[in-house]
Amino acid sequence: IKHVARLGKPIMVSTGVATSADIELAVQTIRGQKNDQIILLKCTSAYPAPLNEMNLNTIPDLAKRFGVVSGLSDHSMNPNVAVAAVAVGAKVIEKHFILDRNLGGPDVEFSLEPAELKAMVKAIRETEEALGEVTYELGEKTKKHLFAMRSIFVAEDIRKGEKLTKKNVRVVRPGNGLHPKHYEEILDKVAKNDLKKGTPLEMSMIG
């Protein structure tokens, strides 16, 4: 590990049967050589690896606990595992690959053929796109559906000076009227002018 760390290149370490103490020692050894380009791969050393021993939630913990990039060394036969790993934070996926399982070999049971690998990569890229970023802003397509929101509308004709009640104003779609948070506030206020049924209510209309 020291020799590789001294090269100053990124180092990918598969955790396999290593304990937390073993992983800590490896990370400290690498950093001791002034190299902080460390990738830790969660690995279940079973071939093929059963789903109930994958423990993918370890992936984000590796990143947090050791301050590194984390990923998955996947020996399962389920392509969804790699996709799930990305969903919980994996930045690197290591997967065995074979052109044709009929060729045989020691890792044929948990290797993907070309079409399977292509499908897995496609699913991962789509997952990354869907994960996006932390935001509370509305997307452009979502903004086009603001009409689906609710707001306060005049539900019955209201005469000038008449009080607003639960009967003559209601919270309905679309969302181009007064925000529903003002509903209790505007009850018992009076209309400044005649208001027609179906009018989106505004504060300027009442007093």
Backbone as CSV, one residue per row, in Angstrom:
resi,resn,N_x,N_y,N_z,CA_x,CA_y,CA_z,C_x,C_y,C_z
1,ILE,0.836,-1.196,0.000,0.000,0.000,0.000,0.876,1.253,0.000
2,LYS,1.939,1.234,0.792,2.839,2.387,0.834,3.443,2.657,-0.541
3,HIS,3.875,1.587,-1.206,4.504,1.736,-2.520,3.549,2.395,-3.508
4,VAL,2.313,1.903,-3.556,1.329,2.459,-4.486,0.995,3.899,-4.100
5,ALA,0.863,4.150,-2.799,0.518,5.495,-2.332,1.578,6.509,-2.732
6,ARG,2.843,6.092,-2.719,3.941,7.008,-3.054,3.903,7.446,-4.515
7,LEU,3.201,6.704,-5.352,3.127,7.048,-6.773,2.274,8.291,-7.014
8,GLY,1.493,8.671,-6.006,0.686,9.885,-6.126,-0.530,9.736,-7.015
9,LYS,-0.914,8.501,-7.297,-2.082,8.239,-8.141,-3.301,7.933,-7.264
10,PRO,-4.509,8.085,-7.819,-5.701,7.675,-7.071,-5.629,6.184,-6.739
11,ILE,-6.045,5.824,-5.539,-5.978,4.436,-5.086,-7.377,3.919,-4.782
12,MET,-7.728,2.797,-5.401,-9.012,2.164,-5.182,-8.799,0.949,-4.283
13,VAL,-9.445,0.955,-3.116,-9.269,-0.121,-2.145,-10.597,-0.835,-1.933
14,SER,-10.626,-2.121,-2.245,-11.814,-2.930,-1.995,-11.739,-3.449,-0.565
15,THR,-12.801,-3.222,0.206,-12.751,-3.535,1.639,-12.898,-5.024,1.939
16,GLY,-13.571,-5.774,1.066,-13.646,-7.226,1.203,-13.894,-7.707,2.617
17,VAL,-12.971,-8.522,3.136,-13.126,-9.077,4.487,-12.482,-8.186,5.549
18,ALA,-12.114,-6.973,5.183,-11.455,-6.066,6.127,-12.420,-5.584,7.204
19,THR,-11.901,-5.435,8.416,-12.675,-4.847,9.503,-12.550,-3.329,9.429
20,SER,-13.315,-2.637,10.257,-13.223,-1.180,10.302,-11.806,-0.746,10.667
21,ALA,-11.180,-1.491,11.581,-9.807,-1.167,11.990,-8.836,-1.368,10.829
22,ASP,-9.054,-2.423,10.035,-8.200,-2.678,8.875,-8.311,-1.535,7.865
23,ILE,-9.545,-1.092,7.644,-9.781,-0.009,6.688,-9.119,1.277,7.178
24,GLU,-9.263,1.554,8.471,-8.647,2.744,9.059,-7.133,2.713,8.876
25,LEU,-6.535,1.546,9.093,-5.088,1.402,8.940,-4.664,1.655,7.497
26,ALA,-5.427,1.114,6.544,-5.102,1.308,5.132,-5.185,2.786,4.751
27,VAL,-6.242,3.451,5.214,-6.422,4.870,4.903,-5.295,5.702,5.510
28,GLN,-4.949,5.415,6.763,-3.865,6.150,7.420,-2.530,5.915,6.717
29,THR,-2.322,4.683,6.262,-1.079,4.353,5.557,-0.960,5.150,4.264
30,ILE,-2.050,5.236,3.531,-2.048,5.991,2.269,-1.825,7.472,2.535
31,ARG,-2.543,8.000,3.509,-2.401,9.427,3.822,-1.021,9.739,4.403
32,GLY,-0.417,8.739,5.009,0.929,8.923,5.534,1.952,9.157,4.441
33,GLN,1.588,8.805,3.211,2.458,9.031,2.053,2.027,10.277,1.270
34,LYS,1.300,11.162,1.956,0.845,12.428,1.352,-0.070,12.202,0.146
35,ASN,-0.864,11.155,0.219,-1.802,10.853,-0.865,-3.203,10.768,-0.266
36,ASP,-4.084,11.639,-0.732,-5.451,11.645,-0.206,-6.465,11.291,-1.295
37,GLN,-5.984,10.694,-2.380,-6.863,10.310,-3.491,-7.333,8.869,-3.274
38,ILE,-8.241,8.711,-2.327,-8.630,7.375,-1.877,-10.080,7.068,-2.234
39,ILE,-10.290,5.889,-2.807,-11.632,5.390,-3.099,-11.803,4.065,-2.363
40,LEU,-12.768,4.007,-1.462,-13.060,2.764,-0.748,-14.301,2.116,-1.349
41,LEU,-14.165,0.850,-1.720,-15.282,0.121,-2.309,-15.861,-0.865,-1.302
42,LYS,-17.147,-0.716,-1.013,-17.832,-1.711,-0.183,-17.841,-3.019,-0.957
43,CYS,-17.380,-4.072,-0.324,-17.274,-5.352,-1.014,-17.781,-6.467,-0.119
44,THR,-18.641,-7.312,-0.673,-19.086,-8.515,0.026,-18.356,-9.690,-0.603
45,SER,-17.455,-10.282,0.158,-16.600,-11.342,-0.387,-17.310,-12.689,-0.399
46,ALA,-18.320,-12.775,-1.246,-19.030,-14.027,-1.501,-19.286,-14.052,-2.997
47,TYR,-19.222,-15.230,-3.607,-19.198,-15.300,-5.070,-20.138,-16.373,-5.607
48,PRO,-21.365,-15.973,-6.042,-21.889,-14.599,-6.061,-22.340,-14.149,-4.674
49,ALA,-22.435,-12.842,-4.500,-22.809,-12.269,-3.205,-24.329,-12.240,-3.059
50,PRO,-24.859,-12.741,-1.928,-26.317,-12.708,-1.712,-26.783,-11.296,-1.376
51,LEU,-27.988,-10.971,-1.778,-28.511,-9.623,-1.569,-28.553,-9.243,-0.093
52,ASN,-28.892,-10.198,0.770,-29.042,-9.859,2.190,-27.714,-9.651,2.905
53,GLU,-26.608,-9.775,2.166,-25.304,-9.489,2.759,-24.607,-8.314,2.070
54,MET,-25.311,-7.636,1.169,-24.696,-6.521,0.443,-24.496,-5.296,1.337
55,ASN,-25.477,-5.011,2.197,-25.368,-3.891,3.151,-24.892,-2.595,2.484
56,LEU,-25.635,-2.184,1.481,-25.251,-0.999,0.703,-25.228,0.288,1.522
57,ASN,-25.942,0.312,2.631,-25.936,1.523,3.460,-24.568,1.797,4.072
58,THR,-23.662,0.832,3.954,-22.289,1.057,4.410,-21.566,2.044,3.496
59,ILE,-22.012,2.147,2.248,-21.325,2.999,1.266,-21.259,4.460,1.707
60,PRO,-22.390,5.098,2.057,-22.277,6.488,2.521,-21.532,6.603,3.848
61,ASP,-21.590,5.556,4.670,-20.861,5.597,5.936,-19.352,5.577,5.701
62,LEU,-18.900,4.807,4.718,-17.474,4.795,4.377,-16.993,6.201,4.016
63,ALA,-17.795,6.873,3.194,-17.427,8.225,2.762,-17.355,9.180,3.948
64,LYS,-18.343,9.086,4.830,-18.409,9.994,5.979,-17.357,9.658,7.028
65,ARG,-17.224,8.376,7.343,-16.332,7.942,8.423,-14.862,8.181,8.097
66,PHE,-14.495,7.932,6.828,-13.080,8.014,6.465,-12.737,9.225,5.593
67,GLY,-13.757,10.011,5.225,-13.500,11.207,4.432,-12.953,10.897,3.051
68,VAL,-13.559,9.909,2.385,-13.074,9.462,1.077,-14.229,9.394,0.083
69,VAL,-13.893,9.094,-1.164,-14.901,8.738,-2.161,-15.232,7.265,-1.939
70,SER,-16.508,6.916,-1.970,-16.874,5.516,-1.747,-17.645,4.959,-2.933
71,GLY,-17.629,3.632,-3.032,-18.319,2.975,-4.135,-18.604,1.529,-3.796
72,LEU,-18.810,0.723,-4.833,-19.190,-0.676,-4.638,-18.375,-1.594,-5.533
73,SER,-17.835,-2.643,-4.929,-17.265,-3.760,-5.676,-18.340,-4.838,-5.653
74,ASP,-19.011,-5.018,-6.778,-20.248,-5.805,-6.819,-20.025,-7.212,-7.359
75,HIS,-20.272,-8.203,-6.499,-20.179,-9.600,-6.923,-21.544,-10.270,-6.946
76,SER,-22.592,-9.461,-6.925,-23.940,-10.033,-6.990,-24.303,-10.291,-8.448
77,MET,-25.396,-11.009,-8.645,-25.866,-11.264,-10.006,-27.060,-10.387,-10.365
78,ASN,-27.375,-9.441,-9.498,-28.531,-8.579,-9.725,-28.059,-7.187,-10.135
79,PRO,-28.313,-6.772,-11.386,-27.844,-5.455,-11.839,-28.473,-4.297,-11.073
80,ASN,-29.590,-4.555,-10.391,-30.231,-3.495,-9.614,-29.399,-3.085,-8.402
81,VAL,-28.503,-3.968,-7.970,-27.673,-3.665,-6.802,-26.784,-2.455,-7.083
82,ALA,-26.157,-2.432,-8.239,-25.289,-1.304,-8.589,-26.093,-0.010,-8.691
83,VAL,-27.295,-0.107,-9.224,-28.167,1.068,-9.340,-28.535,1.578,-7.947
84,ALA,-28.874,0.654,-7.054,-29.215,1.032,-5.681,-28.009,1.646,-4.976
85,ALA,-26.824,1.124,-5.276,-25.600,1.654,-4.669,-25.402,3.115,-5.056
86,VAL,-25.638,3.418,-6.314,-25.519,4.806,-6.777,-26.543,5.687,-6.065
87,ALA,-27.732,5.146,-5.854,-28.787,5.912,-5.190,-28.418,6.278,-3.756
88,VAL,-27.595,5.443,-3.097,-27.202,5.757,-1.717,-25.862,6.482,-1.646
89,GLY,-25.263,6.765,-2.810,-24.066,7.605,-2.791,-22.815,7.058,-3.441
90,ALA,-22.858,5.851,-3.998,-21.663,5.292,-4.639,-21.232,6.144,-5.828
91,LYS,-19.937,6.436,-5.906,-19.385,7.208,-7.015,-18.605,6.330,-7.985
92,VAL,-18.312,5.111,-7.561,-17.562,4.169,-8.396,-18.225,2.801,-8.294
93,ILE,-18.376,2.135,-9.434,-18.896,0.769,-9.453,-17.865,-0.128,-10.132
94,GLU,-17.471,-1.187,-9.445,-16.583,-2.194,-10.042,-17.408,-3.450,-10.261
95,LYS,-17.424,-3.917,-11.510,-18.262,-5.062,-11.856,-17.494,-5.998,-12.780
96,HIS,-17.596,-7.287,-12.545,-16.928,-8.259,-13.413,-17.665,-8.348,-14.747
97,PHE,-16.879,-8.505,-15.808,-17.422,-8.470,-17.168,-16.892,-9.660,-17.960
98,ILE,-17.765,-10.248,-18.768,-17.351,-11.358,-19.630,-18.085,-11.242,-20.966
99,LEU,-17.412,-11.553,-22.043,-18.037,-11.453,-23.364,-19.138,-12.488,-23.551
100,ASP,-18.927,-13.672,-22.976,-19.896,-14.760,-23.140,-19.715,-15.733,-21.975
101,ARG,-20.764,-15.989,-21.207,-20.644,-16.894,-20.064,-20.282,-18.311,-20.486
102,ASN,-20.565,-18.635,-21.724,-20.223,-19.973,-22.210,-18.714,-20.193,-22.272
103,LEU,-17.956,-19.101,-22.185,-16.498,-19.227,-22.183,-15.998,-19.845,-20.882
104,GLY,-16.840,-19.769,-19.837,-16.458,-20.322,-18.548,-15.457,-19.438,-17.825
105,GLY,-15.004,-19.904,-16.671,-14.037,-19.144,-15.888,-14.474,-19.041,-14.442
106,PRO,-13.559,-18.679,-13.546,-13.851,-18.660,-12.113,-14.877,-17.618,-11.680
107,ASP,-15.021,-16.535,-12.446,-15.964,-15.491,-12.032,-17.170,-15.381,-12.958
108,VAL,-17.410,-16.424,-13.741,-18.496,-16.378,-14.717,-19.864,-16.219,-14.052
109,GLU,-20.019,-16.755,-12.829,-21.316,-16.714,-12.147,-21.761,-15.300,-11.790
110,PHE,-20.819,-14.398,-11.589,-21.193,-13.047,-11.168,-20.670,-11.981,-12.129
111,SER,-20.466,-12.381,-13.383,-20.023,-11.437,-14.411,-21.179,-11.102,-15.346
112,LEU,-21.185,-9.885,-15.844,-22.226,-9.463,-16.776,-21.733,-9.564,-18.210
113,GLU,-22.633,-9.978,-19.088,-22.340,-9.987,-20.517,-22.565,-8.575,-21.070
114,PRO,-22.089,-8.291,-22.288,-22.158,-6.926,-22.838,-23.530,-6.258,-22.752
115,ALA,-24.582,-6.955,-23.153,-25.919,-6.348,-23.140,-26.357,-6.029,-21.716
116,GLU,-25.997,-6.896,-20.778,-26.363,-6.681,-19.374,-25.606,-5.489,-18.791
117,LEU,-24.325,-5.401,-19.132,-23.519,-4.281,-18.640,-24.043,-2.960,-19.200
118,LYS,-24.388,-2.972,-20.476,-24.923,-1.766,-21.110,-26.215,-1.326,-20.426
119,ALA,-27.082,-2.292,-20.125,-28.353,-1.979,-19.458,-28.107,-1.431,-18.053
120,MET,-27.120,-2.001,-17.357,-26.802,-1.538,-16.010,-26.283,-0.100,-16.031
121,VAL,-25.387,0.186,-16.960,-24.830,1.541,-17.066,-25.933,2.543,-17.403
122,LYS,-26.820,2.154,-18.308,-27.938,3.033,-18.685,-28.808,3.335,-17.463
123,ALA,-29.102,2.298,-16.680,-29.932,2.478,-15.486,-29.236,3.372,-14.461
124,ILE,-27.927,3.228,-14.344,-27.161,4.065,-13.410,-27.191,5.524,-13.853
125,ARG,-26.989,5.761,-15.138,-26.998,7.141,-15.648,-28.374,7.787,-15.446
126,GLU,-29.425,7.004,-15.655,-30.778,7.528,-15.448,-31.022,7.818,-13.971
127,THR,-30.476,6.964,-13.112,-30.607,7.176,-11.669,-29.885,8.441,-11.246
128,GLU,-28.679,8.645,-11.771,-27.918,9.858,-11.461,-28.688,11.105,-11.889
129,GLU,-29.305,11.019,-13.065,-30.076,12.159,-13.565,-31.270,12.439,-12.661
130,ALA,-31.930,11.362,-12.223,-33.108,11.526,-11.370,-32.737,12.031,-9.978
131,LEU,-31.564,11.650,-9.473,-31.136,12.108,-8.149,-30.955,13.622,-8.132
132,GLY,-30.411,14.156,-9.211,-30.282,15.608,-9.335,-29.524,16.240,-8.189
133,GLU,-30.093,17.310,-7.639,-29.456,18.060,-6.567,-30.493,18.410,-5.510
134,VAL,-30.013,18.896,-4.379,-30.930,19.348,-3.333,-31.456,20.720,-3.729
135,THR,-32.741,20.809,-4.007,-33.335,22.088,-4.400,-34.822,22.096,-4.076
136,TYR,-35.315,23.264,-3.755,-36.741,23.437,-3.515,-37.349,24.354,-4.575
137,GLU,-36.555,24.625,-5.615,-37.041,25.438,-6.722,-37.882,24.569,-7.657
138,LEU,-38.816,25.186,-8.334,-39.648,24.455,-9.284,-38.947,24.357,-10.629
139,GLY,-38.987,23.165,-11.229,-38.429,22.981,-12.557,-39.302,23.663,-13.597
140,GLU,-38.746,23.844,-14.791,-39.475,24.554,-15.843,-40.781,23.851,-16.210
141,LYS,-40.749,22.527,-16.299,-41.973,21.804,-16.652,-42.979,21.836,-15.512
142,THR,-42.475,21.836,-14.278,-43.374,21.910,-13.124,-44.090,23.252,-13.093
143,LYS,-43.375,24.313,-13.454,-43.971,25.653,-13.443,-45.182,25.738,-14.372
144,LYS,-45.164,24.917,-15.420,-46.277,24.932,-16.367,-47.540,24.325,-15.765
145,HIS,-47.392,23.695,-14.600,-48.544,23.050,-13.970,-48.958,23.749,-12.677
146,LEU,-48.584,25.019,-12.568,-48.983,25.776,-11.381,-50.501,25.907,-11.278
147,PHE,-51.171,25.736,-12.419,-52.636,25.811,-12.402,-53.228,24.736,-11.492
148,ALA,-52.455,23.691,-11.220,-52.958,22.603,-10.378,-52.958,22.978,-8.900
149,MET,-52.295,24.085,-8.565,-52.315,24.541,-7.177,-53.672,25.163,-6.859
150,ARG,-53.938,25.329,-5.581,-55.206,25.914,-5.156,-55.002,27.352,-4.684
151,SER,-56.060,28.130,-4.766,-56.035,29.506,-4.275,-57.467,29.917,-3.929
152,ILE,-57.608,31.125,-3.420,-58.927,31.581,-2.960,-59.685,32.249,-4.110
153,PHE,-60.903,31.754,-4.345,-61.770,32.286,-5.402,-63.119,32.702,-4.818
154,VAL,-63.760,33.604,-5.523,-65.132,33.988,-5.184,-66.049,32.857,-5.632
155,ALA,-66.798,32.279,-4.683,-67.646,31.123,-4.986,-69.086,31.521,-5.312
156,GLU,-69.489,32.706,-4.868,-70.817,33.248,-5.177,-70.672,34.746,-5.409
157,ASP,-71.580,35.326,-6.171,-71.538,36.781,-6.365,-71.563,37.481,-5.009
158,ILE,-70.680,38.462,-4.846,-70.592,39.213,-3.592,-70.809,40.692,-3.906
159,ARG,-71.711,41.332,-3.165,-71.964,42.752,-3.383,-70.987,43.610,-2.594
160,LYS,-70.791,44.822,-3.069,-69.930,45.778,-2.381,-70.404,45.933,-0.932
161,GLY,-69.467,45.834,0.022,-69.796,45.976,1.434,-70.217,44.684,2.108
162,GLU,-70.418,43.625,1.317,-70.835,42.340,1.885,-69.623,41.618,2.476
163,LYS,-69.861,40.889,3.576,-68.781,40.157,4.227,-68.411,38.896,3.438
164,LEU,-67.138,38.551,3.535,-66.663,37.300,2.953,-66.906,36.179,3.961
165,THR,-67.468,35.077,3.490,-67.793,33.947,4.360,-67.284,32.648,3.740
166,LYS,-67.401,31.578,4.496,-66.987,30.272,3.984,-67.883,29.818,2.839
167,LYS,-69.032,30.469,2.706,-69.955,30.111,1.634,-69.624,30.827,0.330
168,ASN,-69.201,32.097,0.426,-69.000,32.854,-0.817,-67.545,32.956,-1.277
169,VAL,-66.607,32.460,-0.469,-65.211,32.348,-0.936,-64.693,30.952,-0.580
170,ARG,-63.992,30.343,-1.516,-63.498,28.982,-1.302,-62.090,28.819,-1.869
171,VAL,-61.428,27.791,-1.358,-60.093,27.443,-1.865,-60.261,26.359,-2.921
172,VAL,-59.961,26.721,-4.169,-60.136,25.798,-5.298,-58.980,25.971,-6.288
173,ARG,-58.950,25.135,-7.311,-58.015,25.320,-8.414,-58.622,26.297,-9.420
174,PRO,-57.796,27.038,-10.192,-56.333,27.015,-10.251,-55.688,27.898,-9.186
175,GLY,-54.365,28.074,-9.309,-53.621,28.769,-8.265,-53.305,30.215,-8.552
176,ASN,-54.130,30.896,-9.343,-53.812,32.288,-9.685,-54.561,33.302,-8.830
177,GLY,-55.147,32.826,-7.724,-55.795,33.737,-6.786,-54.941,33.921,-5.542
178,LEU,-55.553,34.421,-4.487,-54.861,34.655,-3.224,-54.454,33.322,-2.598
179,HIS,-53.276,33.280,-2.000,-52.759,32.038,-1.411,-53.696,31.541,-0.300
180,PRO,-53.918,30.224,-0.223,-54.822,29.661,0.792,-54.442,30.004,2.233
181,LYS,-53.169,30.359,2.468,-52.755,30.682,3.839,-53.502,31.901,4.383
182,HIS,-54.109,32.699,3.485,-54.829,33.906,3.903,-56.317,33.649,4.148
183,TYR,-56.756,32.397,3.994,-58.198,32.118,4.021,-58.857,32.562,5.329
184,GLU,-58.323,32.113,6.459,-58.922,32.482,7.745,-58.848,33.993,7.967
185,GLU,-57.795,34.582,7.464,-57.561,36.016,7.641,-58.608,36.873,6.931
186,ILE,-59.062,36.417,5.751,-59.964,37.267,4.957,-61.448,37.067,5.297
187,LEU,-61.759,36.017,6.041,-63.159,35.801,6.423,-63.654,36.963,7.285
188,ASP,-64.856,37.404,7.027,-65.512,38.520,7.722,-65.024,39.892,7.265
189,LYS,-64.040,39.923,6.355,-63.697,41.207,5.746,-64.758,41.512,4.691
190,VAL,-64.807,42.755,4.224,-65.868,43.137,3.289,-65.303,43.442,1.906
191,ALA,-66.140,43.233,0.914,-65.739,43.495,-0.469,-65.761,44.994,-0.741
192,LYS,-64.726,45.502,-1.380,-64.660,46.925,-1.722,-65.549,47.247,-2.917
193,ASN,-65.772,46.225,-3.761,-66.618,46.394,-4.940,-67.397,45.100,-5.158
194,ASP,-68.330,45.122,-6.087,-69.041,43.897,-6.437,-68.038,42.889,-7.004
195,LEU,-68.156,41.635,-6.561,-67.257,40.577,-7.031,-68.078,39.471,-7.675
196,LYS,-67.714,39.114,-8.889,-68.427,38.078,-9.621,-67.939,36.684,-9.224
197,LYS,-68.851,35.740,-9.222,-68.507,34.342,-8.979,-67.430,33.900,-9.978
198,GLY,-66.392,33.200,-9.470,-65.321,32.718,-10.337,-64.135,33.656,-10.416
199,THR,-64.212,34.787,-9.694,-63.102,35.741,-9.702,-62.004,35.276,-8.744
200,PRO,-60.746,35.225,-9.200,-59.652,34.923,-8.267,-59.482,36.100,-7.309
201,LEU,-59.532,35.829,-6.027,-59.522,36.898,-5.031,-58.131,37.499,-4.866
202,GLU,-58.094,38.818,-4.627,-56.855,39.529,-4.331,-57.089,40.406,-3.109
203,MET,-56.033,40.686,-2.374,-56.151,41.499,-1.163,-56.704,42.886,-1.463
204,SER,-56.385,43.386,-2.654,-56.831,44.734,-3.021,-58.348,44.820,-3.176
205,MET,-59.020,43.661,-3.247,-60.467,43.640,-3.449,-61.245,43.725,-2.142
206,ILE,-60.547,43.581,-1.018,-61.250,43.519,0.267,-60.666,44.514,1.255
207,GLY,-61.438,44.813,2.285,-60.952,45.751,3.282,-61.639,45.532,4.618
